[in-house]
């Protein structure tokens, strides 16, 4: 009775898989740039909820954007492929895990054979029959040295890595939808800006034309005014093209969802209110929970398990084949008394000479493990850089926006003074033209910087692993709102 138990303990205790120690993260313990500025939550929020625990519905405030993200999660083809890859990896793991258990089947065979007389012991030709029905166990390997278990663990690592990859695809998809939506709103803001500029320059051209008709203005002033009008028309077409392209990107990401924006989305975009602030944490250890980092670690665990399988190949393999049933030379006597039959065939094979293939298989498994270590460390380093770059943005965009808001105000004042001097005949129309161009460029740059600031906040959310959860984790607090309102406002783009 104790022999099977002792054998089971011996089998379970024997493994050649190397002990796994997680590699030390090759990055500093803290961020190189302080987590401050617009888009970063207060220290209280930072301590209560990590960015990865902030649901995307809490981070993306705009209802239309939330609807687009939900549509993308349901209809995006890349995400569907990632889900199907999980199913394939799960099936592969289950196939490999099934090798740990014996397979049992039932079968029936019948054989009739004629033996010629010159081959028969009696010298006469004969016809023999044999029928058999029974339960059989095909060749089953007793995993004495852990080879099958190691292969199962390797398949499990691949499966778990695929699941993490799916999470990473979802996070990337959400950030892509958000960026495309921000591009759409920015294009609409630029369209509105270009249209108002075009209307203003159309009015200005009419005024110059009347001055020329009255003999007060010159043809040069008229041509300069037309140049401004044509430039505004060109900028309008460029903004319309950008909007169409952003809408096309959203349709692809969301599987064809409607891409209209809310009426207040432009104002919220200019104010920076489309997104919530992000709790960044003070330690870079939060990166270890990123899906791509976890996927790389699962790949490393899989490679580590393959070393155990390669090591166990140097040792004997024990396999069993068995059958229990009934057999008879007559079909009618198949289930009669005394027809019971059984067979039990243990087999042991041990490698003696394999031309160095086993040793090279082990060397290959060890090299692949070392490659997986480097890939894991490289993934962490890339994640650290992504967060650092995004933090560099949060630390500087607020001041840049304030400077550009001041530039827009100064350019608008310069235009008013230039127009006044021109109307009073103190200056020529070239000064008005330069002031018009400077103001429009300043307004466009303000929109571009706001877009970059919002995209940077999305990038920080993604870099910290946010986007996997729909709602903020229980017990956590939603990310706080900005403590200071930006200097920009909708009127900053007015004419």
DONUPA-604737 format. One record per residue (C-alpha): residue number from 1; residue in three letters; x negated, y, z. Coordinates in nm, 3 decimals. Last residue first. Layout:
% residues N
pos/code/x/y/z
NUM/ALA/X/Y/Z
...
END
This chain:
% residues 495
pos/code/x/y/z
495/UNK/1.101/8.690/-3.315
494/UNK/1.138/8.421/-3.057
493/UNK/0.870/8.161/-2.983
492/UNK/0.795/8.281/-2.630
491/UNK/1.170/8.316/-2.574
490/UNK/1.196/7.941/-2.530
489/UNK/0.958/7.956/-2.234
488/UNK/0.588/7.931/-2.163
487/UNK/0.431/8.029/-1.831
486/UNK/0.476/7.681/-1.699
485/UNK/0.692/7.616/-1.393
484/UNK/0.499/7.511/-1.084
483/UNK/0.576/7.211/-0.863
482/UNK/0.641/6.984/-1.157
481/UNK/0.900/6.721/-1.080
480/UNK/0.829/6.425/-0.861
479/UNK/0.801/6.067/-0.970
478/UNK/1.088/5.855/-0.843
477/UNK/1.033/5.702/-0.507
476/UNK/0.949/5.342/-0.440
475/UNK/1.140/5.099/-0.220
474/UNK/1.286/4.915/-0.515
473/UNK/1.076/4.949/-0.827
472/UNK/1.159/5.236/-1.062
471/UNK/1.393/5.136/-1.343
470/UNK/1.325/4.997/-1.690
469/UNK/0.997/4.838/-1.589
468/UNK/0.717/4.766/-1.837
467/UNK/0.658/5.128/-1.931
466/UNK/0.375/5.229/-1.701
465/UNK/0.041/5.049/-1.706
464/UNK/-0.179/5.341/-1.602
463/UNK/-0.286/5.399/-1.963
462/UNK/0.080/5.409/-2.073
461/UNK/0.174/5.685/-1.828
460/UNK/-0.147/5.870/-1.915
459/UNK/-0.070/5.845/-2.287
458/UNK/0.282/5.978/-2.229
457/UNK/0.133/6.274/-2.042
456/UNK/-0.112/6.331/-2.327
455/UNK/0.176/6.329/-2.576
454/UNK/0.346/6.602/-2.371
453/UNK/0.029/6.812/-2.363
452/UNK/-0.038/6.757/-2.735
451/UNK/0.316/6.865/-2.822
450/UNK/0.279/7.173/-2.601
449/UNK/-0.049/7.247/-2.777
448/UNK/0.110/7.220/-3.122
447/UNK/0.404/7.440/-3.023
446/UNK/0.167/7.708/-2.890
445/UNK/-0.047/7.676/-3.201
444/UNK/0.257/7.742/-3.419
443/UNK/0.343/8.051/-3.217
442/UNK/-0.013/8.182/-3.241
441/UNK/-0.021/8.118/-3.616
440/UNK/0.306/8.307/-3.661
439/UNK/0.183/8.598/-3.456
438/UNK/-0.149/8.625/-3.640
437/UNK/0.017/8.609/-3.982
436/UNK/0.265/8.885/-3.898
435/UNK/-0.012/9.102/-3.749
434/UNK/-0.225/9.056/-4.060
433/UNK/0.066/9.149/-4.285
432/UNK/0.151/9.453/-4.075
431/UNK/-0.210/9.571/-4.099
430/UNK/-0.201/9.515/-4.477
429/UNK/0.111/9.733/-4.499
428/UNK/-0.088/10.052/-4.464
427/UNK/-0.128/10.266/-4.152
426/UNK/-0.006/10.606/-4.026
425/UNK/0.291/10.627/-4.260
424/UNK/0.546/10.637/-3.979
423/UNK/0.696/10.300/-4.079
422/UNK/0.345/10.156/-4.107
421/UNK/0.250/10.273/-3.759
420/UNK/0.571/10.127/-3.616
419/UNK/0.520/9.796/-3.796
418/UNK/0.164/9.775/-3.663
417/UNK/0.284/9.853/-3.309
416/UNK/0.556/9.586/-3.324
415/UNK/0.315/9.333/-3.472
414/UNK/0.059/9.401/-3.201
413/UNK/0.323/9.350/-2.934
412/UNK/0.415/9.014/-3.087
411/UNK/0.048/8.917/-3.100
410/UNK/0.004/9.007/-2.732
409/UNK/0.303/8.796/-2.631
408/UNK/0.189/8.502/-2.843
407/UNK/-0.163/8.527/-2.698
406/UNK/-0.025/8.527/-2.344
405/UNK/0.162/8.206/-2.421
404/UNK/-0.161/8.071/-2.569
403/UNK/-0.350/8.142/-2.249
402/UNK/-0.077/7.989/-2.033
401/UNK/-0.069/7.682/-2.252
400/UNK/-0.445/7.643/-2.226
399/UNK/-0.434/7.675/-1.849
398/UNK/-0.172/7.399/-1.825
397/UNK/-0.354/7.181/-2.077
396/UNK/-0.676/7.166/-1.878
395/UNK/-0.650/6.922/-1.584
394/UNK/-0.371/6.714/-1.740
393/UNK/-0.584/6.667/-2.049
392/UNK/-0.894/6.553/-1.864
391/UNK/-0.665/6.313/-1.679
390/UNK/-0.564/6.162/-2.014
389/UNK/-0.927/6.112/-2.112
388/UNK/-1.004/5.951/-1.775
387/UNK/-0.704/5.717/-1.805
386/UNK/-0.808/5.604/-2.152
385/UNK/-1.172/5.570/-2.041
384/UNK/-1.080/5.344/-1.751
383/UNK/-0.866/5.126/-1.979
382/UNK/-1.156/5.090/-2.221
381/UNK/-1.386/4.990/-1.936
380/UNK/-1.135/4.734/-1.810
379/UNK/-1.097/4.585/-2.158
378/UNK/-1.476/4.570/-2.195
377/UNK/-1.506/4.379/-1.869
376/UNK/-1.251/4.123/-1.984
375/UNK/-1.412/4.097/-2.328
374/UNK/-1.753/4.044/-2.169
373/UNK/-1.615/3.769/-1.943
372/UNK/-1.435/3.607/-2.237
371/UNK/-1.763/3.599/-2.431
370/UNK/-1.932/3.431/-2.135
369/UNK/-1.653/3.170/-2.127
368/UNK/-1.695/3.117/-2.500
367/UNK/-2.066/3.060/-2.445
366/UNK/-1.990/2.803/-2.174
365/UNK/-1.741/2.618/-2.396
364/UNK/-1.993/2.608/-2.682
363/UNK/-2.264/2.472/-2.453
362/UNK/-2.025/2.201/-2.336
361/UNK/-1.937/2.109/-2.694
360/UNK/-2.308/2.107/-2.772
359/UNK/-2.373/1.855/-2.498
358/UNK/-2.087/1.638/-2.618
357/UNK/-2.200/1.658/-2.982
356/UNK/-2.558/1.560/-2.906
355/UNK/-2.553/1.269/-3.151
354/UNK/-2.278/1.093/-2.959
353/UNK/-2.473/0.814/-2.785
352/UNK/-2.361/0.628/-2.475
351/UNK/-2.011/0.761/-2.403
350/UNK/-1.802/0.544/-2.172
349/UNK/-1.484/0.360/-2.257
348/UNK/-1.250/0.185/-2.016
347/UNK/-0.939/-0.006/-2.115
346/UNK/-0.651/-0.149/-1.917
345/UNK/-0.411/-0.374/-2.105
344/UNK/-0.104/-0.506/-1.927
343/UNK/0.142/-0.730/-2.108
342/UNK/0.483/-0.865/-2.025
341/UNK/0.727/-1.130/-2.137
340/UNK/1.051/-1.276/-2.004
339/UNK/1.209/-1.544/-2.222
338/UNK/1.242/-1.802/-1.939
337/UNK/1.619/-1.790/-1.942
336/UNK/1.780/-1.653/-2.252
335/UNK/1.776/-1.291/-2.369
334/UNK/1.592/-1.344/-2.697
333/UNK/1.720/-1.697/-2.739
332/UNK/1.962/-1.613/-3.020
331/UNK/1.692/-1.430/-3.213
330/UNK/1.473/-1.736/-3.203
329/UNK/1.098/-1.734/-3.143
328/UNK/1.158/-1.546/-2.822
327/UNK/1.043/-1.236/-2.634
326/UNK/1.175/-1.036/-2.339
325/UNK/1.055/-0.714/-2.178
324/UNK/0.762/-0.544/-2.008
323/UNK/0.483/-0.362/-2.192
322/UNK/0.165/-0.188/-2.080
321/UNK/-0.125/0.020/-2.216
320/UNK/-0.367/0.187/-1.979
319/UNK/-0.658/0.424/-2.032
318/UNK/-0.982/0.496/-1.846
317/UNK/-1.229/0.741/-1.996
316/UNK/-1.588/0.729/-1.876
315/UNK/-1.787/1.047/-1.804
314/UNK/-1.960/1.296/-2.035
313/UNK/-1.621/1.426/-2.155
312/UNK/-1.562/1.557/-1.800
311/UNK/-1.803/1.843/-1.866
310/UNK/-1.618/1.961/-2.177
309/UNK/-1.282/1.957/-1.996
308/UNK/-1.431/2.153/-1.706
307/UNK/-1.576/2.409/-1.947
306/UNK/-1.230/2.441/-2.106
305/UNK/-1.098/2.553/-1.766
304/UNK/-1.331/2.854/-1.767
303/UNK/-1.216/2.951/-2.117
302/UNK/-0.856/2.945/-1.997
301/UNK/-0.944/3.152/-1.691
300/UNK/-1.116/3.407/-1.916
299/UNK/-0.814/3.424/-2.146
298/UNK/-0.602/3.481/-1.835
297/UNK/-0.836/3.765/-1.738
296/UNK/-0.802/3.926/-2.081
295/UNK/-0.424/3.906/-2.051
294/UNK/-0.439/4.067/-1.707
293/UNK/-0.647/4.352/-1.848
292/UNK/-0.404/4.395/-2.139
291/UNK/-0.110/4.390/-1.898
290/UNK/-0.254/4.658/-1.668
289/UNK/-0.266/4.538/-1.306
288/UNK/-0.646/4.558/-1.283
287/UNK/-0.618/4.924/-1.383
286/UNK/-0.477/5.009/-1.040
285/UNK/-0.826/4.936/-0.904
284/UNK/-0.933/5.277/-1.039
283/UNK/-0.853/5.427/-0.701
282/UNK/-0.691/5.763/-0.626
281/UNK/-0.338/5.696/-0.748
280/UNK/-0.196/5.831/-1.072
279/UNK/0.159/5.923/-0.972
278/UNK/0.305/6.066/-1.294
277/UNK/0.521/6.376/-1.338
276/UNK/0.849/6.349/-1.521
275/UNK/0.896/6.400/-1.894
274/UNK/1.130/6.607/-2.110
273/UNK/1.080/6.916/-1.892
272/UNK/0.774/7.058/-2.067
271/UNK/0.933/7.401/-2.103
270/UNK/0.898/7.397/-2.480
269/UNK/1.031/7.041/-2.493
268/UNK/1.324/7.119/-2.267
267/UNK/1.414/7.412/-2.491
266/UNK/1.393/7.193/-2.799
265/UNK/1.593/6.909/-2.638
264/UNK/1.885/7.138/-2.546
263/UNK/2.083/7.060/-2.860
262/UNK/2.020/6.688/-2.829
261/UNK/1.816/6.513/-3.095
260/UNK/1.928/6.308/-3.396
259/UNK/1.736/5.991/-3.479
258/UNK/2.010/5.730/-3.524
257/UNK/1.870/5.379/-3.476
256/UNK/1.722/5.189/-3.771
255/UNK/1.520/4.914/-3.601
254/UNK/1.391/5.136/-3.323
253/UNK/1.027/5.158/-3.431
252/UNK/1.101/5.181/-3.803
251/UNK/1.379/5.435/-3.755
250/UNK/1.157/5.639/-3.525
249/UNK/0.877/5.653/-3.782
248/UNK/1.124/5.763/-4.050
247/UNK/1.251/6.041/-3.822
246/UNK/0.893/6.161/-3.768
245/UNK/0.838/6.162/-4.144
244/UNK/1.157/6.360/-4.204
243/UNK/1.060/6.612/-3.936
242/UNK/0.711/6.656/-4.077
241/UNK/0.859/6.719/-4.423
240/UNK/1.090/6.984/-4.283
239/UNK/0.794/7.151/-4.110
238/UNK/0.598/7.158/-4.437
237/UNK/0.899/7.301/-4.623
236/UNK/0.932/7.579/-4.367
235/UNK/0.559/7.656/-4.382
234/UNK/0.582/7.699/-4.759
233/UNK/0.877/7.938/-4.722
232/UNK/0.686/8.138/-4.461
231/UNK/0.386/8.163/-4.692
230/UNK/0.608/8.271/-4.980
229/UNK/0.756/8.549/-4.766
228/UNK/0.416/8.671/-4.647
227/UNK/0.290/8.680/-5.004
226/UNK/0.603/8.867/-5.110
225/UNK/0.524/9.135/-4.850
224/UNK/0.171/9.167/-4.984
223/UNK/0.307/9.198/-5.336
222/UNK/0.537/9.481/-5.232
221/UNK/0.260/9.657/-5.044
220/UNK/0.041/9.639/-5.354
219/UNK/0.327/9.772/-5.568
218/UNK/0.329/10.085/-5.355
217/UNK/0.578/10.244/-5.116
216/UNK/0.732/10.594/-5.106
215/UNK/0.868/10.610/-5.460
214/UNK/1.225/10.543/-5.348
213/UNK/1.225/10.212/-5.535
212/UNK/0.899/10.124/-5.362
211/UNK/1.045/10.203/-5.023
210/UNK/1.356/10.000/-5.108
209/UNK/1.137/9.704/-5.203
208/UNK/0.944/9.739/-4.877
207/UNK/1.269/9.720/-4.680
206/UNK/1.391/9.420/-4.878
205/UNK/1.058/9.245/-4.825
204/UNK/1.085/9.303/-4.449
203/UNK/1.432/9.150/-4.443
202/UNK/1.300/8.843/-4.625
201/UNK/1.006/8.840/-4.384
200/UNK/1.237/8.825/-4.085
199/UNK/1.450/8.551/-4.239
198/UNK/1.139/8.348/-4.323
197/UNK/1.007/8.392/-3.969
196/UNK/1.341/8.275/-3.832
195/UNK/1.328/7.972/-4.062
194/UNK/0.966/7.898/-3.977
193/UNK/1.038/7.906/-3.603
192/UNK/1.348/7.689/-3.638
191/UNK/1.156/7.444/-3.854
190/UNK/0.865/7.453/-3.609
189/UNK/1.099/7.368/-3.321
188/UNK/1.248/7.087/-3.530
187/UNK/0.900/6.955/-3.606
186/UNK/0.814/6.964/-3.237
185/UNK/1.134/6.772/-3.162
184/UNK/1.050/6.501/-3.416
183/UNK/0.689/6.479/-3.302
182/UNK/0.814/6.434/-2.944
181/UNK/1.043/6.155/-3.065
180/UNK/0.753/5.988/-3.247
179/UNK/0.541/6.011/-2.933
178/UNK/0.819/5.864/-2.717
177/UNK/0.882/5.578/-2.960
176/UNK/0.508/5.504/-2.973
175/UNK/0.486/5.510/-2.591
174/UNK/0.774/5.264/-2.564
173/UNK/0.616/5.034/-2.824
172/UNK/0.279/5.038/-2.648
171/UNK/0.441/4.936/-2.318
170/UNK/0.642/4.665/-2.493
169/UNK/0.335/4.530/-2.673
168/UNK/0.145/4.524/-2.343
167/UNK/0.421/4.323/-2.181
166/UNK/0.410/4.077/-2.472
165/UNK/0.034/4.052/-2.434
164/UNK/0.086/3.966/-2.069
163/UNK/0.313/3.679/-2.172
162/UNK/0.057/3.564/-2.428
161/UNK/-0.215/3.562/-2.162
160/UNK/0.011/3.347/-1.946
159/UNK/0.043/3.093/-2.227
158/UNK/-0.328/3.091/-2.302
157/UNK/-0.408/3.042/-1.935
156/UNK/-0.158/2.756/-1.915
155/UNK/-0.322/2.591/-2.216
154/UNK/-0.658/2.604/-2.037
153/UNK/-0.499/2.463/-1.721
152/UNK/-0.356/2.172/-1.923
151/UNK/-0.696/2.108/-2.082
150/UNK/-0.850/2.102/-1.734
149/UNK/-0.585/1.860/-1.610
148/UNK/-0.650/1.628/-1.906
147/UNK/-1.024/1.627/-1.837
146/UNK/-0.993/1.595/-1.459
145/UNK/-1.241/1.312/-1.398
144/UNK/-0.994/1.035/-1.312
143/UNK/-0.724/1.157/-1.546
142/UNK/-0.586/0.811/-1.616
141/UNK/-0.527/0.818/-1.989
140/UNK/-0.205/0.660/-2.108
139/UNK/-0.192/0.439/-2.417
138/UNK/0.168/0.358/-2.491
137/UNK/0.398/0.247/-2.209
136/UNK/0.650/-0.007/-2.329
135/UNK/0.999/-0.120/-2.232
134/UNK/1.108/-0.436/-2.404
133/UNK/1.261/-0.630/-2.689
132/UNK/1.072/-0.897/-2.884
131/UNK/1.146/-1.134/-3.168
130/UNK/0.906/-1.385/-3.322
129/UNK/0.963/-1.610/-3.622
128/UNK/0.747/-1.876/-3.785
127/UNK/0.769/-2.036/-4.127
126/UNK/0.553/-2.338/-4.196
125/UNK/0.350/-2.492/-4.475
124/UNK/0.214/-2.834/-4.387
123/UNK/-0.148/-2.920/-4.307
122/UNK/-0.071/-2.955/-3.938
121/UNK/-0.324/-2.689/-3.837
120/UNK/-0.174/-2.452/-4.099
119/UNK/-0.407/-2.258/-4.327
118/UNK/-0.405/-2.508/-4.614
117/UNK/-0.033/-2.551/-4.566
116/UNK/0.049/-2.184/-4.620
115/UNK/0.185/-1.984/-4.319
114/UNK/0.514/-1.802/-4.366
113/UNK/0.586/-1.512/-4.126
112/UNK/0.900/-1.369/-3.973
111/UNK/0.860/-1.075/-3.729
110/UNK/1.112/-0.880/-3.523
109/UNK/1.046/-0.579/-3.305
108/UNK/1.252/-0.389/-3.047
107/UNK/1.165/-0.072/-2.864
106/UNK/1.201/0.122/-2.543
105/UNK/0.977/0.409/-2.446
104/UNK/0.768/0.535/-2.159
103/UNK/0.520/0.823/-2.174
102/UNK/0.272/0.850/-1.892
101/UNK/0.232/1.186/-1.720
100/UNK/-0.060/1.430/-1.739
99/UNK/-0.027/1.440/-2.118
98/UNK/0.302/1.626/-2.071
97/UNK/0.100/1.929/-1.959
96/UNK/-0.049/1.964/-2.307
95/UNK/0.289/1.961/-2.478
94/UNK/0.431/2.197/-2.215
93/UNK/0.144/2.438/-2.276
92/UNK/0.200/2.433/-2.651
91/UNK/0.570/2.496/-2.602
90/UNK/0.498/2.790/-2.373
89/UNK/0.250/2.932/-2.625
88/UNK/0.508/2.908/-2.904
87/UNK/0.777/3.069/-2.690
86/UNK/0.539/3.348/-2.592
85/UNK/0.453/3.404/-2.957
84/UNK/0.826/3.435/-3.023
83/UNK/0.844/3.720/-2.770
82/UNK/0.549/3.896/-2.934
81/UNK/0.710/3.854/-3.276
80/UNK/1.030/4.009/-3.142
79/UNK/0.830/4.300/-3.006
78/UNK/0.681/4.358/-3.349
77/UNK/1.030/4.341/-3.501
76/UNK/1.181/4.619/-3.289
75/UNK/1.554/4.563/-3.235
74/UNK/1.632/4.534/-2.865
73/UNK/1.337/4.713/-2.709
72/UNK/1.358/4.973/-2.985
71/UNK/1.726/5.038/-2.915
70/UNK/1.655/5.087/-2.544
69/UNK/1.375/5.328/-2.631
68/UNK/1.603/5.524/-2.862
67/UNK/1.872/5.550/-2.594
66/UNK/1.619/5.674/-2.338
65/UNK/1.500/5.932/-2.591
64/UNK/1.856/6.053/-2.637
63/UNK/1.905/6.076/-2.260
62/UNK/1.591/6.295/-2.215
61/UNK/1.429/6.229/-1.878
60/UNK/1.155/5.987/-1.980
59/UNK/0.978/5.897/-1.653
58/UNK/1.278/5.772/-1.456
57/UNK/1.418/5.572/-1.747
56/UNK/1.069/5.435/-1.809
55/UNK/1.060/5.285/-1.464
54/UNK/0.784/5.397/-1.230
53/UNK/0.612/5.092/-1.080
52/UNK/0.319/5.104/-1.323
51/UNK/0.261/5.464/-1.217
50/UNK/0.212/5.358/-0.856
49/UNK/0.482/5.452/-0.603
48/UNK/0.449/5.582/-0.247
47/UNK/0.089/5.703/-0.230
46/UNK/0.101/5.900/-0.552
45/UNK/0.438/6.046/-0.461
44/UNK/0.289/6.194/-0.144
43/UNK/-0.021/6.311/-0.331
42/UNK/0.189/6.516/-0.570
41/UNK/0.265/6.394/-0.919
40/UNK/0.048/6.468/-1.222
39/UNK/0.202/6.614/-1.540
38/UNK/0.057/6.965/-1.505
37/UNK/-0.267/6.970/-1.315
36/UNK/-0.449/6.737/-1.081
35/UNK/-0.580/6.381/-1.081
34/UNK/-0.942/6.478/-1.023
33/UNK/-1.172/6.372/-1.303
32/UNK/-1.425/6.089/-1.272
31/UNK/-1.152/5.861/-1.135
30/UNK/-1.252/5.657/-0.833
29/UNK/-1.408/5.311/-0.781
28/UNK/-1.644/5.356/-1.072
27/UNK/-1.623/5.099/-1.354
26/UNK/-1.779/4.760/-1.428
25/UNK/-1.499/4.567/-1.250
24/UNK/-1.664/4.282/-1.059
23/UNK/-1.595/3.956/-1.235
22/UNK/-1.321/3.742/-1.079
21/UNK/-1.476/3.432/-0.931
20/UNK/-1.358/3.101/-1.072
19/UNK/-1.514/2.780/-0.944
18/UNK/-1.629/2.579/-1.244
17/UNK/-1.387/2.310/-1.372
16/UNK/-1.544/1.967/-1.315
15/UNK/-1.255/1.824/-1.115
14/UNK/-1.217/1.516/-0.894
13/UNK/-0.988/1.575/-0.595
12/UNK/-0.664/1.486/-0.774
11/UNK/-0.800/1.153/-0.897
10/UNK/-0.945/1.052/-0.562
9/UNK/-0.626/1.144/-0.378
8/UNK/-0.420/0.943/-0.627
7/UNK/-0.652/0.642/-0.590
6/UNK/-0.628/0.656/-0.210
5/UNK/-0.250/0.664/-0.232
4/UNK/-0.244/0.374/-0.478
3/UNK/-0.474/0.167/-0.248
2/UNK/-0.286/0.238/0.074
1/UNK/0.000/0.000/0.000
END
